[in-house]
Structure formats: structure tokens, C-alpha cells
Amino acid sequence: MSVATLEISRKPSVFPPEERAALEPLIQEIEQLKAERNAVITAHNYMTPDIYYGVADMVGDSLALAQMAARSDAEVILMAGVHFMAETSKIINPDATVLIPDLRAGCSLAEGITGADVRRLKELHPGTPVVSYVNTSAEVKAESDICCTSGNAAAVVESLGSERVIFLPDGFLGRYVASQTDVEVILWEGRCIVHERFSGKELTALRRQLPLIPVIAHPECAPDVLDQADFVGSTHGIVNWVRENRPSQVMMLTECSMADNVAYELDDVEIVRPCNLCPHMKRITLDNIKTSLLTMTHEVVLDPGVAVRARRAVERMLEVGRS
């Protein structure tokens, strides 16, 4: 499995001179705190450019960030992302102190299913393996046989050698996976609040106005959206598609800040953005990143038994990638 992460250098050109001058004192304070704490900041693709280009040491999708942090010698990992991502970092990096600046930074997918829900599903479908998307809590991962990302979900499902699997929590992603494999997929009808808001009707209207622009979409979108897309891919897959194909224009159906960050990196590509904001991601700011490093809050602490079982599910997924 490829690691969807980019170790970045600072990009002063991202910000107008006046904005950069206003941000610089806060950025420098954060850099000083990072040095004092032996800390790294891992930032998801959905972070705003001031975080993504201003203070992040590693950027990418949630699992890749945790993997990359595991290869660093940092004592503190600050997750500029949402809570399940911070939990995943702690699962993979049990000896590090993992911080999240705002405990309210949640996720509709992760919050839409509990460990008890998974146990009930297993009772209803005895002997059926459970595949959980990384966008789940540590408790749910611990009840799962294996985890997956949006990029490797079909490969993970097929790796189990089972005629059917329970796939959770994203129903749209599960339907997309089912279309890519002959394995029967039992779904949990969770939704991503960013991607579920795109509609096939909206996209049809946009394509009438802009018929020649390629459309790329995340598989968390509804089937009638994916049916019209020119490319369907994970966060990493979307970024790589634009990097490799370098269209003069592209319509990106994803979170607004991700579109912004891709536009700054690939300034020769015009991004048409019928985007949606993730309110949870936007709870992370430069100000609360500074406070988090200053006060060492909020630390992510997992039940040791849950962490061990969740790590097993994540490691099984990584083994599929290695094989």
C-alpha cells in the first residue's frame, strides 16, 4: 500500500505578504513549542492552508500520517485532524503522547457506529468477517477483523477469502466496494457529512455548464455522483490523479480546504470547486494548536485492551498492502 503522505516545506507564496506578516508571529511561537516538546504536527488534507503549509511537518490522509509519525523520533504527535485520526495515531504509536487541539473535532462516520453496534452485527451474521473503514473509533476497530482505507477497501475485502463481509460504517463507500468485487457486502448506512451533500442532480447541471472539464470524486459520494465521475478515488488517489494528469481544469468533489491545498501545490491547474466544508476539521486552528502544545492538551488515552485489538485490525490491513 502506498503511503499517501508528503513531507512538506514551507510555502510563503501561499499567503499574500500582509497575511503572512500577520500569521508569522503565531507560526513562530508554534515552531518554538514544537522544538521544546520534541513534537511533530501531522495535518490532514482537509486542514486550512495556514496549518497545512504554515506549521505541519507531515500532511496526507489519516492512516498515512500515523504511519509516518511512527517513523519519526518525536515524543509528541499533535493531530491537526479529527478525533478518530488522533486515536489511530495512538494505536500505531503507543509510546508517543498524542494530542488533539479540540475534543469536539469529531466525524459523522466515526460517531455513527459503536462497538456495541458491531457486536450486534456479528450476532446477526455469525462467522462473517468485519471490515471497518479507518474512519471509525478505536472501539469499533477493536471489534473488527481488519481495517481498510477508501483506496484499498476492495483489496482488503477480497483478501479475506470470504463469500461475504460486513462493511462499515460508510454505506456509499460500501456500495462502491461491492461494485468492484464479487464478495457480498453487508452494509451499515453511515454517511460522511461532506461527501453525502453532493448530488447526481447537482453534478448533471454542472456538467451541462462545463461539459469538457473532468470530474473526480471520492467514493464516499452517492452512487449517482460516482456514475458520472471521470475518476473515483481516495483522498490520496484524487491528489495523485491531478498531479499525474495535470489537466488545465478539473472539477473536484471533495472538501474545500483539500481543493485549496491542491490548487496551491499545482498552480497550473484550475480547480473548479463545488466543495463542501467539514465543520469538524475547521475546529482545528493555529490558535488552538498553540494552546495544545503549550498546555499539552488534549491527550488521547486509550484502554490498553481496546488499543491492542484495534492495532491487530490495522496491522492486518497493512499486511495486505505489503503482500
C-alpha positions in Angstrom: 0.0 0.0 0.0 1.4 3.4 -0.9 1.8 6.0 1.8 -0.4 8.9 1.0 1.8 11.4 2.7 4.1 14.3 1.7 6.7 15.8 4.0 6.4 19.4 3.2 8.5 22.5 3.1 7.0 25.9 3.9 5.4 27.8 1.0 5.5 31.6 1.7 3.9 32.2 -1.7 0.7 30.6 -0.5 -0.2 33.7 1.5 -0.3 37.3 0.4 2.5 39.3 2.2 0.1 41.1 4.5 -1.5 37.8 5.7 1.9 36.1 6.0 3.1 39.0 8.2 0.0 38.7 10.4 0.5 34.9 10.8 4.2 34.8 11.2 4.4 35.6 15.0 1.9 32.8 15.8 3.6 30.3 13.4 7.0 31.1 15.1 5.5 30.5 18.5 4.2 27.1 17.4 7.6 26.2 15.9 9.3 27.1 19.2 6.9 25.0 21.1 7.4 22.1 18.7 11.2 22.3 19.3 10.7 22.4 23.1 8.3 19.5 23.2 10.1 17.4 20.5 6.8 17.4 18.7 5.6 17.0 15.2 2.3 18.3 13.7 0.5 15.9 11.4 -2.1 17.6 9.3 -4.9 16.0 7.3 -5.6 17.2 3.7 -8.7 19.0 4.9 -6.8 21.4 7.1 -6.8 25.1 6.1 -3.7 26.3 4.2 -2.3 28.3 7.2 -2.0 25.0 9.0 -1.2 22.7 6.0 1.5 25.0 4.7 2.3 27.0 7.8 3.1 24.6 10.6 2.5 21.0 9.5 5.5 18.7 9.4 3.6 15.9 7.6 0.5 16.1 5.5 -1.7 13.4 4.0 -4.6 11.1 4.9 -5.2 9.8 8.4 -3.6 6.4 8.2 -0.5 7.6 6.3 0.0 10.3 8.8 0.0 7.8 11.7 2.5 5.6 9.8 4.8 8.4 9.0 4.7 9.7 12.6 5.7 6.2 13.7 8.9 6.5 11.8 9.9 9.8 13.5 11.6 10.1 16.9 9.1 12.7 18.1 7.9 12.3 21.7 4.7 14.3 20.9 2.4 14.0 17.9 -0.2 16.7 17.5 -3.0 15.6 15.1 -4.4 18.5 13.1 -7.4 16.5 12.1 -10.4 14.8 13.8 -10.6 12.5 16.8 -10.5 9.1 15.2 -7.3 10.1 13.4 -5.7 11.0 16.7 -6.8 7.6 18.1 -5.3 5.9 15.0 -2.0 7.7 15.7 -2.1 6.5 19.3 -2.9 2.9 18.2 0.1 2.9 15.9 2.3 4.9 18.2 1.5 3.7 21.7 4.6 5.2 23.3 4.1 8.7 22.0 2.0 11.4 23.6 -0.8 12.1 21.1 -2.6 15.5 21.3 -5.7 16.8 19.6 -6.3 20.6 19.9 -10.2 20.4 20.2 -12.1 17.4 21.5 -15.1 18.5 19.6 -13.4 17.7 16.3 -15.4 14.6 15.5 -16.6 12.7 12.4 -20.1 11.7 11.3 -18.9 8.3 10.2 -17.0 7.5 13.4 -19.8 8.8 15.6 -22.4 6.9 13.6 -21.5 3.4 14.9 -20.3 2.0 18.3 -18.6 -1.2 19.4 -22.0 -2.4 20.7 -23.4 -1.9 17.2 -20.6 -4.1 15.7 -21.2 -6.8 18.3 -24.9 -6.9 17.3 -24.0 -7.2 13.6 -21.7 -10.1 14.4 -24.5 -11.8 16.3 -26.9 -11.3 13.3 -24.2 -12.6 10.8 -22.2 -15.2 12.8 -18.8 -16.1 11.3 -18.9 -13.1 8.8 -15.7 -11.1 8.9 -16.0 -7.4 9.8 -14.1 -4.8 7.6 -14.1 -1.4 9.2 -13.1 1.8 7.4 -10.3 3.8 9.2 -12.9 6.5 9.8 -14.0 4.7 12.9 -13.3 4.9 16.6 -10.7 2.7 18.3 -13.6 0.8 20.0 -15.1 -0.1 16.6 -11.7 -1.1 15.2 -11.2 -3.4 18.2 -14.4 -5.2 17.3 -13.3 -5.6 13.6 -11.3 -8.3 11.9 -9.5 -5.9 9.6 -9.4 -2.2 8.7 -9.3 -0.6 5.3 -8.9 2.8 3.6 -11.0 4.1 0.7 -8.1 3.3 -1.6 -7.5 -0.3 -0.6 -11.1 -1.3 0.5 -11.7 -3.7 -2.4 -8.3 -5.4 -2.0 -8.9 -5.8 1.8 -12.4 -7.3 1.2 -11.0 -9.8 -1.3 -8.0 -10.7 0.9 -10.3 -12.3 3.5 -11.3 -15.1 1.1 -14.9 -15.0 2.4 -18.1 -15.1 0.3 -19.5 -12.2 2.3 -18.3 -9.5 4.7 -19.8 -6.9 7.0 -18.5 -3.5 5.8 -18.9 -0.4 7.9 -19.6 2.4 8.5 -19.9 4.2 5.2 -22.8 2.9 3.1 -21.9 4.7 -0.1 -18.2 3.5 0.1 -19.6 0.0 0.8 -21.7 0.1 -2.3 -18.7 1.3 -4.4 -16.6 -1.6 -3.0 -19.4 -4.1 -3.8 -19.3 -2.9 -7.4 -15.6 -3.7 -7.5 -15.8 -7.2 -6.2 -17.9 -10.4 -6.3 -18.0 -10.6 -2.5 -21.4 -10.0 -0.9 -21.2 -6.8 1.2 -23.4 -6.3 4.2 -23.7 -2.6 4.8 -24.0 -0.2 7.6 -25.7 3.0 6.4 -23.3 5.6 7.7 -22.6 8.8 5.8 -19.8 11.4 5.5 -21.4 14.9 6.0 -19.1 16.4 3.4 -19.5 13.9 0.6 -23.2 12.9 1.1 -24.1 16.5 0.2 -23.0 16.2 -3.4 -25.9 15.0 -5.6 -26.2 13.5 -9.0 -28.7 16.2 -10.0 -26.3 18.9 -9.0 -23.5 17.3 -10.9 -25.7 16.8 -14.0 -26.4 20.5 -14.0 -22.7 21.4 -13.6 -21.7 19.1 -16.4 -24.1 20.8 -18.7 -22.5 24.1 -17.9 -18.9 22.7 -18.1 -19.1 19.7 -20.4 -15.3 19.4 -21.1 -14.0 19.5 -17.5 -13.1 16.1 -16.0 -14.8 15.3 -12.7 -13.1 13.5 -9.9 -15.0 12.2 -6.8 -14.4 10.4 -3.6 -16.2 7.0 -3.2 -17.9 8.4 -0.1 -20.2 10.2 -2.6 -23.6 8.8 -3.6 -23.8 6.2 -6.5 -25.5 8.7 -8.8 -22.5 11.0 -8.4 -19.9 8.3 -8.9 -21.7 7.1 -12.0 -21.0 10.5 -13.6 -17.4 10.9 -12.4 -14.4 10.5 -14.8 -12.3 9.3 -11.9 -13.2 7.9 -8.5 -10.5 7.7 -5.9 -9.4 8.1 -2.3 -8.0 11.4 -1.0 -4.5 10.2 -2.0 -5.8 8.9 -5.3 -7.5 12.2 -6.2 -4.4 14.2 -5.4 -2.2 11.8 -7.4 -4.6 11.9 -10.4 -4.4 15.6 -10.6 -0.6 15.6 -10.2 -0.1 13.0 -12.9 -2.6 14.2 -15.4 -2.2 17.9 -14.9 -5.5 18.9 -16.7 -5.9 22.6 -17.3 -9.1 22.5 -15.4 -10.7 19.8 -13.1 -13.8 19.6 -11.0 -13.0 18.2 -7.6 -15.9 16.9 -5.5 -14.4 16.9 -2.1 -13.7 19.1 1.0 -13.0 22.8 0.3 -9.6 23.1 2.0 -8.3 20.0 0.2 -9.2 21.7 -3.1 -7.4 24.8 -1.8 -4.3 22.9 -0.9 -4.1 21.1 -4.2 -4.6 24.4 -6.0 -1.7 25.9 -4.2 0.6 23.0 -4.9 -0.5 22.7 -8.6 -0.9 26.3 -9.6 -1.0 25.4 -13.3 -4.3 23.5 -12.7 -7.6 25.5 -12.3 -9.7 23.7 -9.7 -13.5 24.1 -10.1 -14.8 23.7 -6.6 -18.4 22.8 -5.9 -16.9 21.9 -2.5 -18.4 21.3 1.0 -16.7 22.3 4.3 -16.1 19.8 7.1 -17.2 21.7 10.2 -15.3 19.2 12.4 -11.9 19.8 10.7 -12.4 23.5 10.9 -12.4 23.3 14.7 -8.6 23.0 14.4 -6.9 26.4 14.2 -3.5 27.8 14.6 -4.6 29.3 18.0 -5.7 26.0 19.5 -2.7 24.2 18.1 -0.5 26.7 20.0 -2.6 26.2 23.2 -2.5 22.4 22.8 1.3 22.4 22.6 1.6 24.9 25.4 -0.7 23.1 27.9 -0.2 19.5 26.5 -4.0 19.1 25.9 -5.9 17.2 24.9 -4.1 14.0 25.3 -5.6 10.9 23.6 -5.7 8.0 26.1 -7.0 4.5 25.0 -7.9 1.5 27.0 -4.9 -0.9 26.6 -7.1 -3.8 25.7 -9.0 -1.9 23.1 -5.8 -0.5 21.7 -4.2 -4.0 21.3 -7.2 -5.4 19.5 -7.6 -2.3 17.3 -3.9 -2.4 16.4 -4.4 -6.0 15.3 -7.1 -4.9 12.8 -4.9 -2.1 11.5 -1.8 -4.4 11.2 -3.8 -6.9 9.2 -4.7 -4.2 6.7 -1.0 -3.2 6.5 -0.1 -6.8 5.8 -2.5 -6.8 2.8 -0.7 -3.7 1.4 2.8 -5.4 1.9 1.7 -8.6 0.2 
